[in-house]
């Protein structure tokens, strides 16, 4: 998969790239009512590939409220329907705290970096 960019909303950019066989959706900007569909379109594209999981990198998200939370819940449900895992990179408080307060963090696989998320996807060697 080559890098694909979705920029249908002026306040948000979503790029899909493949890293080590896993699609990483890097989201930059504000996730709100006007931009949630751009994020979900990128998620659907990522889930259409043959990889075992999808990583949503929200490191550069500057606004994240209730619509962002519901967008991640929908993305999680879409991944489950495809029998894939959704891993979310959310190192900053502006994204992580709303997920923790609402309990959504208990359902999602949260990470502090893309490398950490990718490492979590690697099988543990057996002895």
DSSP file (Angstrom, degrees, kcal/mol; ACC not computed):
  #  RESIDUE AA STRUCTURE BP1 BP2  ACC     N-H-->O    O-->H-N    N-H-->O    O-->H-N    TCO  KAPPA ALPHA  PHI   PSI    X-CA   Y-CA   Z-CA
    1    1 A X              0   0    0      0, 0.0    17,-0.6     0, 0.0     2,-0.1   0.000 360.0 360.0 360.0 126.4    0.0    0.0    0.0
    2    2 A X        -     0   0    0      1,-0.1     2,-0.2    15,-0.1    14,-0.1  -0.422 360.0 -78.8 -79.7 165.1    1.4    3.4   -0.9
    3    3 A X        -     0   0    0     -2,-0.1     2,-0.4    14,-0.1    14,-0.2  -0.482  51.1-165.9 -66.0 132.4    0.7    6.3    1.3
    4    4 A X  E     -A   16   0A   0     12,-2.0    12,-2.6    -2,-0.2     2,-0.4  -0.964   3.7-153.9-120.4 140.8   -2.8    7.7    0.7
    5    5 A X  E     -A   15   0A   0     -2,-0.4     2,-0.5    10,-0.2    10,-0.2  -0.942   7.4-167.3-118.4 135.1   -4.0   11.0    2.0
    6    6 A X  E     +A   14   0A   0      8,-2.8     8,-2.1    -2,-0.4     3,-0.1  -0.981  17.7 160.9-115.1 118.8   -7.5   12.0    2.8
    7    7 A X  E     +     0   0A   0     -2,-0.5     6,-0.1     6,-0.2    -2,-0.0  -0.450  21.8 133.5-136.8  64.4   -7.9   15.7    3.2
    8    8 A X  E     +     0   0A   0     27,-0.1     2,-0.4     1,-0.1    -1,-0.1   0.603  66.6  57.5 -88.1 -13.2  -11.6   16.3    2.8
    9    9 A X  E >  S-A   12   0A   0      3,-0.6     3,-1.5    -3,-0.1    26,-0.1  -0.963  77.7-137.9-120.5 136.4  -11.9   18.5    5.9
   10   10 A X  T 3  S+     0   0    0     -2,-0.4    -1,-0.1     1,-0.3    25,-0.0   0.737 102.8  49.3 -65.8 -21.0   -9.8   21.7    6.3
   11   11 A X  T 3  S+     0   0    0     19,-0.1    19,-2.6     1,-0.1     2,-0.3   0.321 110.7  49.8-100.9   8.3   -9.0   21.0    9.9
   12   12 A X  E <   -AB   9  29A   0     -3,-1.5    -3,-0.6    17,-0.2     2,-0.4  -0.995  51.7-171.4-151.6 140.4   -7.9   17.4    9.6
   13   13 A X  E     - B   0  28A   0     15,-2.6    15,-2.9    -2,-0.3     2,-0.4  -0.997   7.6-169.7-127.3 136.1   -5.5   15.2    7.5
   14   14 A X  E     -AB   6  27A   0     -8,-2.1    -8,-2.8    -2,-0.4     2,-0.4  -0.994   4.0-171.9-126.7 127.8   -5.4   11.4    7.6
   15   15 A X  E     -AB   5  26A   0     11,-2.5    11,-2.9    -2,-0.4     2,-0.5  -0.963   9.4-154.2-120.5 134.9   -2.7    9.5    6.0
   16   16 A X  E     +AB   4  25A   0    -12,-2.6   -12,-2.0    -2,-0.4     2,-0.3  -0.934  23.3 163.1-108.7 124.0   -2.6    5.7    5.6
   17   17 A X  E     - B   0  24A   0      7,-2.3     7,-3.6    -2,-0.5     2,-0.5  -0.935  34.6-122.5-133.6 159.5    0.8    4.0    5.3
   18   18 A X  E     - B   0  23A   0    -17,-0.6     2,-0.5    -2,-0.3     5,-0.2  -0.909  26.0-178.0-106.4 126.7    2.0    0.5    5.7
   19   19 A X  E >  S- B   0  22A   0      3,-3.3     3,-1.7    -2,-0.5    -2,-0.0  -0.977  72.7 -22.5-126.4 116.4    4.7   -0.2    8.2
   20   20 A X  T 3  S-     0   0    0     -2,-0.5    -1,-0.1     1,-0.3     3,-0.1   0.866 128.6 -48.5  52.6  41.1    6.0   -3.8    8.6
   21   21 A X  T 3  S+     0   0    0      1,-0.2     2,-0.4    30,-0.1    -1,-0.3   0.522 119.8 106.0  81.8   5.1    2.8   -5.2    7.1
   22   22 A X  E <   -B   19   0A   0     -3,-1.7    -3,-3.3    29,-0.1     2,-0.4  -0.963  69.8-125.7-120.6 134.6    0.5   -3.2    9.3
   23   23 A X  E     -Bc  18  54A   0     30,-0.8    32,-2.6    -2,-0.4     2,-0.5  -0.649  23.2-163.2 -79.7 129.2   -1.5   -0.2    8.2
   24   24 A X  E     -Bc  17  55A   0     -7,-3.6    -7,-2.3    -2,-0.4     2,-0.8  -0.965   5.0-157.7-114.2 121.2   -0.9    3.0   10.2
   25   25 A X  E     -Bc  16  56A   0     30,-3.4    32,-3.1    -2,-0.5     2,-0.6  -0.880   9.1-160.7 -98.9 110.1   -3.4    5.8   10.0
   26   26 A X  E     -Bc  15  57A   0    -11,-2.9   -11,-2.5    -2,-0.8     2,-0.5  -0.829   7.7-165.1 -94.5 119.3   -1.8    9.0   11.0
   27   27 A X  E     -B   14   0A   0     30,-2.7    33,-0.7    -2,-0.6     2,-0.4  -0.887   7.3-176.8-109.1 132.1   -4.3   11.6   11.9
   28   28 A X  E     +Bc  13  60A   0    -15,-2.9   -15,-2.6    -2,-0.5     2,-0.4  -0.993  47.6  14.0-131.2 128.3   -3.4   15.3   12.3
   29   29 A X  E    S-Bc  12  61A   0     31,-1.9    33,-2.6    -2,-0.4    34,-1.1  -0.888  99.7 -14.5 119.7-146.6   -5.8   18.1   13.4
   30   30 A X  E     - c   0  63A   0    -19,-2.6     2,-0.8    -2,-0.4    34,-0.2  -0.852  43.8-153.5-106.8 127.6   -9.2   18.2   15.0
   31   31 A X  E     + c   0  64A   0     32,-2.5    34,-0.8    -2,-0.5    37,-0.5  -0.878  45.5 127.4 -98.2 109.0  -11.5   15.2   15.2
   32   32 A X  S >> S-     0   0    0     -2,-0.8     4,-2.0    35,-0.2     3,-1.1  -0.743  76.0 -67.3-144.1-169.3  -15.0   16.7   15.4
   33   33 A X  T 34 S+     0   0    0      1,-0.3     4,-0.4    -2,-0.2    -2,-0.0   0.847 130.4  49.0 -57.4 -36.3  -18.4   16.4   13.7
   34   34 A X  T 34 S+     0   0    0      1,-0.2    -1,-0.3     2,-0.1     4,-0.1   0.678 120.9  33.2 -79.1 -17.2  -17.1   17.8   10.5
   35   35 A X  T X> S+     0   0    0     -3,-1.1     4,-1.4     2,-0.1     3,-0.8   0.526  87.3  93.1-117.9  -8.7  -14.0   15.5   10.3
   36   36 A X  H 3X S+     0   0    0     -4,-2.0     4,-2.4     1,-0.3     5,-0.2   0.860  84.5  57.0 -58.3 -38.0  -15.0   12.2   11.8
   37   37 A X  H 3> S+     0   0    0     -4,-0.4     4,-2.4     1,-0.2    -1,-0.3   0.834 101.8  56.2 -64.8 -31.6  -16.0   10.7    8.4
   38   38 A X  H <> S+     0   0    0     -3,-0.8     4,-1.9     2,-0.2    -1,-0.2   0.925 109.5  46.3 -64.1 -43.4  -12.5   11.4    7.1
   39   39 A X  H  X S+     0   0    0     -4,-1.4     4,-2.3     1,-0.2    -2,-0.2   0.933 113.6  48.1 -63.7 -46.4  -11.0    9.4    9.9
   40   40 A X  H  X S+     0   0    0     -4,-2.4     4,-2.6     1,-0.2    -2,-0.2   0.858 108.4  54.4 -66.3 -34.6  -13.5    6.5    9.4
   41   41 A X  H  X S+     0   0    0     -4,-2.4     4,-2.1     2,-0.2    -1,-0.2   0.914 109.7  47.7 -62.8 -41.6  -12.9    6.5    5.7
   42   42 A X  H  X S+     0   0    0     -4,-1.9     4,-2.4     2,-0.2    -2,-0.2   0.890 111.0  51.6 -65.6 -38.9   -9.2    6.0    6.4
   43   43 A X  H  X S+     0   0    0     -4,-2.3     4,-2.6     2,-0.2    -2,-0.2   0.929 108.8  50.3 -62.8 -45.6  -10.0    3.3    8.9
   44   44 A X  H  X S+     0   0    0     -4,-2.6     4,-1.1     1,-0.2    -2,-0.2   0.906 110.3  50.4 -59.9 -41.5  -12.1    1.4    6.3
   45   45 A X  H >< S+     0   0    0     -4,-2.1     3,-0.6     1,-0.2     4,-0.3   0.932 111.6  48.2 -61.1 -46.3   -9.3    1.7    3.8
   46   46 A X  H >< S+     0   0    0     -4,-2.4     3,-1.1     1,-0.2     5,-0.2   0.872 109.6  51.8 -63.0 -38.4   -6.8    0.3    6.3
   47   47 A X  H 3< S+     0   0    0     -4,-2.6    -1,-0.2     1,-0.2    -2,-0.2   0.704  97.0  68.6 -72.5 -19.0   -9.1   -2.6    7.3
   48   48 A X  T << S+     0   0    0     -4,-1.1    -1,-0.2    -3,-0.6    -2,-0.2   0.588  86.8  87.0 -76.2  -9.5   -9.6   -3.6    3.6
   49   49 A X  S <  S-     0   0    0     -3,-1.1    -3,-0.0    -4,-0.3   -26,-0.0  -0.308  91.2-111.3 -84.3 173.9   -5.9   -4.7    3.5
   50   50 A X  S    S+     0   0    0     -2,-0.1    -1,-0.1     2,-0.0    -3,-0.1   0.485  74.9 120.7 -86.6  -1.7   -4.7   -8.1    4.5
   51   51 A X        -     0   0    0     -5,-0.2   -29,-0.1     1,-0.1   -30,-0.1  -0.159  68.6-124.8 -63.5 158.4   -2.8   -7.0    7.7
   52   52 A X  S    S+     0   0    0    -31,-0.2    33,-1.3    32,-0.1     2,-0.3   0.635  84.5   9.4 -78.6 -14.6   -3.8   -8.5   11.1
   53   53 A X  E     - d   0  85A   0     31,-0.2   -30,-0.8    -7,-0.1     2,-0.4  -0.919  63.0-128.4-155.2 174.5   -4.4   -5.1   12.7
   54   54 A X  E     -cd  23  86A   0     31,-2.5    33,-2.9    -2,-0.3     2,-0.5  -0.998  14.3-152.2-134.6 136.2   -4.7   -1.4   12.2
   55   55 A X  E     -cd  24  87A   0    -32,-2.6   -30,-3.4    -2,-0.4     2,-0.7  -0.954   3.5-159.7-111.9 124.1   -2.9    1.3   14.1
   56   56 A X  E     -cd  25  88A   0     31,-3.1    33,-3.0    -2,-0.5     2,-0.9  -0.907   9.2-157.3-101.4 111.1   -4.5    4.7   14.5
   57   57 A X  E     +cd  26  89A   0    -32,-3.1   -30,-2.7    -2,-0.7     3,-0.3  -0.794  21.5 167.9 -94.1 105.7   -1.8    7.3   15.3
   58   58 A X  E >   +     0   0A   0     31,-2.5     3,-1.8    -2,-0.9    -1,-0.1   0.093  37.5 118.9-103.1  20.7   -3.5   10.2   17.1
   59   59 A X  E 3  S+     0   0A   0      1,-0.3    -1,-0.2    32,-0.1   -31,-0.1   0.847  79.8  42.1 -55.9 -38.0   -0.2   11.8   18.2
   60   60 A X  E 3  S+c   28   0A   0    -33,-0.7   -31,-1.9    -3,-0.3     2,-0.5   0.142  81.2 126.1-101.0  19.7   -0.9   15.0   16.2
   61   61 A X  E <   -c   29   0A   0     -3,-1.8   -31,-0.2   -33,-0.2     3,-0.1  -0.674  35.1-175.9 -78.7 126.8   -4.6   15.4   17.1
   62   62 A X  E     +     0   0A   0    -33,-2.6     2,-0.4    -2,-0.5   -32,-0.2   0.649  68.7  34.6-100.1 -18.8   -5.2   18.8   18.5
   63   63 A X  E     +c   30   0A   0    -34,-1.1   -32,-2.5     2,-0.0     2,-0.3  -0.990  60.6 165.0-139.9 131.2   -8.9   18.5   19.4
   64   64 A X  E     +c   31   0A   0     -2,-0.4    34,-0.1    30,-0.2     2,-0.1  -0.875  14.5 142.2-149.9 107.7  -10.6   15.4   20.7
   65   65 A X     >  -     0   0    0    -34,-0.8     4,-2.1    -2,-0.3     3,-0.2  -0.248  69.0 -46.5-123.9-147.1  -14.0   15.4   22.3
   66   66 A X  H  > S+     0   0    0      1,-0.2     4,-2.4     2,-0.2     5,-0.2   0.837 133.3  54.0 -62.9 -34.0  -17.1   13.3   22.3
   67   67 A X  H  > S+     0   0    0      2,-0.2     4,-2.2     1,-0.2    -1,-0.2   0.890 107.4  51.4 -67.9 -37.4  -17.1   12.9   18.6
   68   68 A X  H  > S+     0   0    0    -37,-0.5     4,-2.1    -3,-0.2    -2,-0.2   0.905 109.9  50.1 -62.4 -41.4  -13.6   11.7   18.7
   69   69 A X  H  X S+     0   0    0     -4,-2.1     4,-2.1     1,-0.2    -2,-0.2   0.944 112.3  45.6 -62.2 -48.6  -14.5    9.1   21.3
   70   70 A X  H  X S+     0   0    0     -4,-2.4     4,-2.3     1,-0.2    -1,-0.2   0.838 109.7  56.4 -66.5 -31.1  -17.5    7.9   19.3
   71   71 A X  H  X S+     0   0    0     -4,-2.2     4,-2.4     2,-0.2    -1,-0.2   0.912 108.8  46.3 -64.6 -42.6  -15.3    7.8   16.1
   72   72 A X  H  X S+     0   0    0     -4,-2.1     4,-2.6     2,-0.2    -2,-0.2   0.873 110.4  52.9 -68.6 -36.1  -12.8    5.5   17.9
   73   73 A X  H  X S+     0   0    0     -4,-2.1     4,-2.4     2,-0.2    -2,-0.2   0.937 111.2  46.7 -62.3 -45.1  -15.6    3.3   19.2
   74   74 A X  H  X S+     0   0    0     -4,-2.3     4,-2.6     2,-0.2    -2,-0.2   0.913 111.9  50.6 -62.3 -42.7  -16.9    2.9   15.6
   75   75 A X  H  X S+     0   0    0     -4,-2.4     4,-2.3     1,-0.2    -2,-0.2   0.904 109.9  50.6 -62.0 -40.8  -13.4    2.2   14.4
   76   76 A X  H  X S+     0   0    0     -4,-2.6     4,-2.4     2,-0.2    -2,-0.2   0.918 111.3  48.0 -61.8 -44.7  -13.0   -0.5   17.1
   77   77 A X  H  X S+     0   0    0     -4,-2.4     4,-2.2     2,-0.2    -2,-0.2   0.897 110.5  51.4 -64.5 -41.1  -16.4   -2.1   16.1
   78   78 A X  H  X S+     0   0    0     -4,-2.6     4,-1.2     2,-0.2    -1,-0.2   0.910 110.4  49.4 -61.8 -41.9  -15.4   -2.0   12.4
   79   79 A X  H  <>S+     0   0    0     -4,-2.3     5,-2.7     1,-0.2     3,-0.5   0.922 109.5  51.0 -63.6 -44.1  -12.1   -3.7   13.2
   80   80 A X  H ><5S+     0   0    0     -4,-2.4     3,-1.6     1,-0.2    -1,-0.2   0.890 105.4  56.1 -61.3 -38.7  -13.9   -6.4   15.3
   81   81 A X  H 3<5S+     0   0    0     -4,-2.2    -1,-0.2     1,-0.3    -2,-0.2   0.823 110.4  45.6 -61.6 -30.3  -16.2   -7.1   12.4
   82   82 A X  T 3<5S-     0   0    0     -4,-1.2    -1,-0.3    -3,-0.5    -2,-0.2   0.355 117.4-115.8 -92.1   4.2  -13.2   -7.8   10.2
   83   83 A X  T < 5S+     0   0    0     -3,-1.6     2,-0.3     1,-0.2    -3,-0.2   0.891  76.1 124.6  59.9  41.9  -11.6   -9.9   12.9
   84   84 A X      < -     0   0    0     -5,-2.7     2,-0.4    -8,-0.1    -1,-0.2  -0.852  60.2-117.2-125.6 162.3   -8.7   -7.4   13.3
   85   85 A X  E     -d   53   0A   0    -33,-1.3   -31,-2.5    -2,-0.3     2,-0.5  -0.809  16.0-146.4-101.7 142.4   -7.4   -5.5   16.2
   86   86 A X  E     -d   54   0A   0     -2,-0.4    23,-0.9   -33,-0.2     2,-0.4  -0.940  13.7-169.2-106.0 124.2   -7.3   -1.7   16.5
   87   87 A X  E     -de  55 109A   0    -33,-2.9   -31,-3.1    -2,-0.5     2,-0.5  -0.952   7.6-154.5-112.9 133.9   -4.4   -0.2   18.3
   88   88 A X  E     -de  56 110A   0     21,-3.1    23,-2.4    -2,-0.4     2,-0.7  -0.929   6.4-152.8-115.9 126.5   -4.5    3.5   19.2
   89   89 A X  E     +de  57 111A   0    -33,-3.0   -31,-2.5    -2,-0.5    23,-0.2  -0.873  31.4 153.2 -96.8 114.7   -1.4    5.7   19.7
   90   90 A X        +     0   0    0     21,-2.6    23,-0.1    -2,-0.7    22,-0.1  -0.626   4.8 157.2-144.2  78.6   -2.4    8.5   22.1
   91   91 A X        +     0   0    0     21,-0.2     2,-0.2    -2,-0.2    -1,-0.1   0.744  53.9  80.8 -78.7 -21.8    0.5    9.8   24.0
   92   92 A X  S >> S-     0   0    0    -34,-0.1     4,-2.4     1,-0.1     3,-1.2  -0.596  78.9-128.0 -94.5 150.0   -0.9   13.2   24.8
   93   93 A X  H 3> S+     0   0    0      1,-0.2     4,-2.2    -2,-0.2     5,-0.4   0.813 101.7  70.2 -60.2 -34.8   -3.4   14.0   27.6
   94   94 A X  H 34 S+     0   0    0      1,-0.2    -1,-0.2     2,-0.2     4,-0.2   0.780 115.3  24.8 -59.4 -27.5   -5.9   15.8   25.3
   95   95 A X  H <> S+     0   0    0     -3,-1.2     4,-1.2     2,-0.1    -2,-0.2   0.816 123.5  49.6-100.8 -45.6   -6.7   12.5   23.7
   96   96 A X  H  X S+     0   0    0     -4,-2.4     4,-2.2     1,-0.2    -3,-0.2   0.895 104.2  57.7 -66.2 -41.9   -5.9    9.9   26.4
   97   97 A X  H  X S+     0   0    0     -4,-2.2     4,-2.9     1,-0.2     5,-0.3   0.921 104.7  48.8 -61.9 -47.6   -7.7   11.6   29.3
   98   98 A X  H  > S+     0   0    0     -5,-0.4     4,-1.8    -4,-0.2     6,-0.3   0.884 112.2  51.3 -59.2 -35.1  -11.2   11.6   27.7
   99   99 A X  H  X>S+     0   0    0     -4,-1.2     6,-2.5     2,-0.2     5,-0.7   0.880 113.1  45.0 -67.3 -37.5  -10.8    7.9   26.8
  100  100 A X  H ><5S+     0   0    0     -4,-2.2     3,-0.8     4,-0.2    -2,-0.2   0.927 111.8  50.7 -70.6 -45.7   -9.8    7.1   30.4
  101  101 A X  H 3<5S+     0   0    0     -4,-2.9    -2,-0.2     1,-0.3    -1,-0.2   0.860 114.1  44.4 -62.7 -37.2  -12.6    9.1   32.0
  102  102 A X  H 3<5S-     0   0    0     -4,-1.8    -1,-0.3    -5,-0.3    -2,-0.2   0.565 110.9-118.6 -85.6  -8.7  -15.3    7.5   29.8
  103  103 A X  T X<5S+     0   0    0     -3,-0.8     3,-1.2    -4,-0.6     4,-0.4   0.409  83.2 118.4  86.1  -3.0  -13.9    4.0   30.2
  104  104 A X  G >>< +     0   0    0     -5,-0.7     4,-2.0    -6,-0.3     3,-1.5   0.816  65.1  67.7 -65.7 -29.1  -13.3    3.6   26.5
  105  105 A X  G 34 S+     0   0    0     -6,-2.5     5,-0.3     1,-0.3    -1,-0.3   0.777  91.8  61.8 -60.8 -25.6   -9.6    3.2   27.3
  106  106 A X  G <4 S+     0   0    0     -3,-1.2    -1,-0.3    -7,-0.3    -2,-0.2   0.723 109.5  40.4 -72.3 -20.6  -10.5   -0.1   28.9
  107  107 A X  T <4 S+     0   0    0     -3,-1.5    -2,-0.2    -4,-0.4    -1,-0.2   0.796 108.3  67.6 -95.5 -36.2  -11.8   -1.4   25.6
  108  108 A X  S  < S-     0   0    0     -4,-2.0     2,-0.9    -9,-0.1   -21,-0.1  -0.438  82.9-119.7 -86.0 158.6   -9.1    0.0   23.2
  109  109 A X  E     -e   87   0A   0    -23,-0.9   -21,-3.1    -2,-0.1     2,-0.3  -0.869  39.1-164.7 -96.1 103.2   -5.4   -1.0   23.1
  110  110 A X  E     +e   88   0A   0     -2,-0.9     2,-0.3    -5,-0.3   -21,-0.2  -0.693  10.8 177.9 -96.5 143.2   -3.7    2.3   23.9
  111  111 A X  E     -e   89   0A   0    -23,-2.4   -21,-2.6    -2,-0.3     3,-0.1  -0.929  33.7-135.5-138.4 160.9    0.0    3.0   23.2
  112  112 A X  S    S+     0   0    0     -2,-0.3     2,-0.3   -23,-0.2   -21,-0.2   0.590  88.0  14.2 -92.8 -13.2    2.4    5.9   23.6
  113  113 A X  S  > S-     0   0    0      1,-0.1     4,-2.0   -25,-0.1    -1,-0.2  -0.983  72.4-113.4-155.0 162.4    4.1    5.5   20.2
  114  114 A X  H  > S+     0   0    0     -2,-0.3     4,-2.8     2,-0.2     5,-0.2   0.898 118.0  55.5 -64.8 -40.3    3.7    3.8   16.9
  115  115 A X  H  > S+     0   0    0      1,-0.2     4,-2.5     2,-0.2    -1,-0.2   0.909 107.1  49.7 -59.7 -41.6    6.8    1.7   17.6
  116  116 A X  H  > S+     0   0    0      2,-0.2     4,-1.8     1,-0.2    -1,-0.2   0.913 111.6  48.5 -62.9 -42.4    5.2    0.5   20.9
  117  117 A X  H  X S+     0   0    0     -4,-2.0     4,-0.8     2,-0.2    -2,-0.2   0.918 112.5  47.9 -64.3 -43.4    2.0   -0.4   19.0
  118  118 A X  H >X S+     0   0    0     -4,-2.8     3,-0.7     1,-0.2     4,-0.6   0.883 109.6  53.2 -66.0 -38.1    3.9   -2.3   16.3
  119  119 A X  H >< S+     0   0    0     -4,-2.5     3,-0.9     1,-0.2    -1,-0.2   0.868 103.3  57.4 -63.3 -35.7    5.9   -4.1   19.0
  120  120 A X  H 3< S+     0   0    0     -4,-1.8    -1,-0.2     1,-0.2    -2,-0.2   0.737 103.7  54.9 -66.7 -21.4    2.7   -5.2   20.7
  121  121 A X  H << S+     0   0    0     -4,-0.8     2,-0.3    -3,-0.7    -1,-0.2   0.622  85.8  97.8 -86.8 -14.3    1.7   -6.9   17.4
  122  122 A X  S << S-     0   0    0     -3,-0.9     2,-0.1    -4,-0.6     3,-0.0  -0.553  83.6-110.7 -76.5 136.9    4.8   -9.0   17.1
  123  123 A X        -     0   0    0     -2,-0.3     2,-0.5     1,-0.1    -1,-0.1  -0.393  29.2-117.5 -65.6 142.7    4.4  -12.6   18.3
  124  124 A X        -     0   0    0     -4,-0.1    -1,-0.1    -2,-0.1     2,-0.1  -0.692  33.3-116.1 -80.0 126.7    6.3  -13.4   21.4
  125  125 A X        -     0   0    0     -2,-0.5     2,-0.3     1,-0.1    -1,-0.1  -0.370  26.3-135.0 -65.4 140.8    8.9  -16.1   20.7
  126  126 A X              0   0    0      1,-0.1    -1,-0.1    -2,-0.1    -3,-0.0  -0.693 360.0 360.0 -94.7 150.3    8.3  -19.4   22.5
  127  127 A X              0   0    0     -2,-0.3    -1,-0.1     0, 0.0    -2,-0.0   0.428 360.0 360.0-100.2 360.0   11.1  -21.2   24.2
